[in-house]
Amino acid sequence: MEAPSSPYPVVGSVFWILSRPRAWEREHQQMEVSPRIKICGITRVDDGLIAAESGVDAIGLVFYRKSRRYVTVEQAMEIVRALPPFVSVVGLFVDASDELIQSVLGAVPLSLLQFHGNEPETECARWGVRYIKAFRVRPDIAVAEMVAPYTTACGYLLDSYKAGEVGGTGESFDWDLIPHKLNKPVVLAGGLSPDNIVQAVNRVRPYGVDVSSGVESQPGIKDHDKIKAFIKAAGR
């Protein structure tokens, strides 16, 4: 099959790559590429700016009141306004009410939604915004079985399981539980840090990595040196 012709060769080439089925998977397997990087749990403008300046692809804002990294809509707006171009903003929700999601979407320009609770596929898909679904990996439930219902997700975030926690535990899980192939890009989370990110990337070969507590001095307060070290170690 030949690539379609285009009066704009570069644009045409990019379109051809993006339009091929499962192109992300083939390209990722055929060449050594660094994973996309997301720093989650940003609560301060300075932390968001350091992450962006250090080469992060996305920041995560947590709209879950029980989290120690929770931000209000007003805080989120201030952080996003300060970001430079081309940094994605991910909004994290945990079994959130319609009112909360609507209020955030109406005020904060999110690039992506991240659902970290027990939301069914229909609830995740109904907002008209691309989303990733987070799963807490445990030995007694196959990853492929957990992700199967979420056919509309654009990716799966795989995190550590800890009873009573929904993320940000600072603990890793058995990476061997991740199937060799899934039908969506995998974002690896759970206990990642500057000390183990090289091992994690070499073992799992994820599409992306997500870190929060591993680059903090305390919950919700990022350590700027750790952010820089993590991003550098991850291949940037």
Residue pairs with C-beta under 8 A, 6 or more apart in sequence:
3 12
3 13
3 16
4 12
4 15
4 16
5 12
6 12
6 13
6 15
17 23
17 27
20 26
24 185
24 207
25 181
25 185
27 33
28 205
28 207
29 205
33 235
34 201
34 234
34 235
34 236
35 188
35 201
35 206
35 207
35 208
35 209
35 234
35 235
36 57
36 58
36 187
36 207
36 208
36 209
37 55
37 56
37 57
37 58
37 208
37 209
37 211
37 230
37 231
37 234
37 236
38 56
38 57
38 58
38 59
38 60
38 88
38 90
38 187
38 208
38 209
38 210
38 211
39 47
39 51
39 56
39 58
39 59
39 60
39 211
39 212
39 215
39 222
39 227
39 230
40 59
40 60
40 62
40 69
40 90
40 92
40 167
40 168
40 189
40 210
40 211
40 212
41 60
41 62
41 67
41 69
41 168
41 212
41 213
41 216
41 219
41 220
41 222
42 48
42 51
42 59
42 60
42 61
42 69
42 71
42 79
42 222
43 69
43 70
43 71
43 75
43 79
43 220
43 221
44 79
44 221
44 222
45 78
45 79
45 82
46 224
47 221
47 222
47 224
47 227
48 59
48 79
48 82
48 83
49 82
49 83
50 222
50 224
50 227
50 228
51 59
51 87
51 222
51 227
51 231
52 59
52 83
52 84
52 87
53 84
54 227
54 228
54 231
54 236
55 231
55 236
56 87
56 227
56 231
57 87
57 88
57 208
58 87
58 88
58 89
58 90
58 111
58 112
59 79
59 83
59 87
59 88
59 89
59 90
60 90
60 91
60 92
60 114
60 210
60 212
61 71
61 76
61 79
61 80
61 89
61 90
61 91
61 92
61 108
61 110
62 69
62 70
62 71
62 92
63 70
63 71
63 73
63 76
63 91
63 92
63 93
63 96
63 100
63 104
64 70
64 92
64 93
64 94
64 96
64 116
64 166
66 94
67 94
67 166
67 167
67 168
68 168
68 219
68 220
69 168
69 212
69 219
69 220
71 79
73 103
73 104
73 107
73 108
76 91
76 104
76 107
76 108
77 107
77 108
80 89
80 108
80 109
83 89
88 111
88 112
89 108
89 109
89 110
89 111
89 112
90 110
90 111
90 112
90 113
90 114
90 132
91 104
91 105
91 108
91 110
91 112
91 113
91 114
92 114
92 116
92 167
93 100
93 101
93 104
93 113
93 114
93 115
93 116
93 117
93 119
94 115
94 116
94 117
94 166
95 117
95 118
95 119
96 117
101 113
101 127
104 110
105 127
105 129
110 129
111 130
112 129
112 130
112 131
112 132
112 154
113 124
113 127
113 129
113 130
113 131
113 132
114 131
114 132
114 133
114 134
114 157
115 123
115 124
115 131
115 132
115 133
115 134
116 134
116 157
116 159
116 166
116 167
117 166
119 133
120 149
121 133
121 149
121 150
121 151
121 152
121 153
124 131
124 133
124 150
124 152
124 153
125 131
125 152
130 154
131 152
131 153
131 154
132 153
132 154
132 155
132 156
132 157
132 187
133 147
133 150
133 153
133 156
133 157
134 156
134 157
134 158
134 159
134 167
134 189
135 143
135 146
135 147
135 156
135 157
135 158
135 159
136 159
136 160
136 161
136 162
136 166
136 167
137 143
137 158
137 159
137 160
137 161
137 173
137 174
137 177
137 178
137 190
138 161
138 173
139 174
139 177
142 179
143 158
143 177
143 178
143 179
143 182
144 179
144 182
147 153
147 156
147 182
147 184
150 156
153 184
154 184
154 185
155 184
155 185
155 186
155 187
155 207
155 208
156 182
156 184
156 185
156 186
156 187
157 186
157 187
157 188
157 189
157 210
158 173
158 178
158 186
158 187
158 188
158 189
158 190
159 167
159 173
159 189
159 190
159 210
160 169
160 171
160 172
160 173
160 189
160 190
160 191
161 173
162 169
162 171
167 189
167 212
168 212
168 213
168 219
169 190
169 191
169 213
170 191
170 213
170 214
171 190
171 191
172 190
172 191
172 192
172 196
172 200
173 190
173 191
175 188
175 200
175 203
175 204
178 186
178 188
178 204
185 206
185 207
185 208
186 204
186 206
186 207
186 208
187 206
187 207
187 208
187 209
187 210
188 200
188 204
188 206
188 208
188 209
188 210
189 209
189 210
189 211
189 212
191 214
192 200
192 209
192 210
192 211
192 214
192 230
193 211
193 214
193 215
193 226
193 230
194 214
194 215
194 226
194 229
194 230
194 233
197 209
197 211
197 230
197 233
197 234
198 233
198 234
200 206
200 209
201 209
201 234
201 235
209 234
211 230
213 219
214 226
214 230
215 222
215 223
215 226
215 227
215 230
216 222
216 223
216 226
217 223
217 226
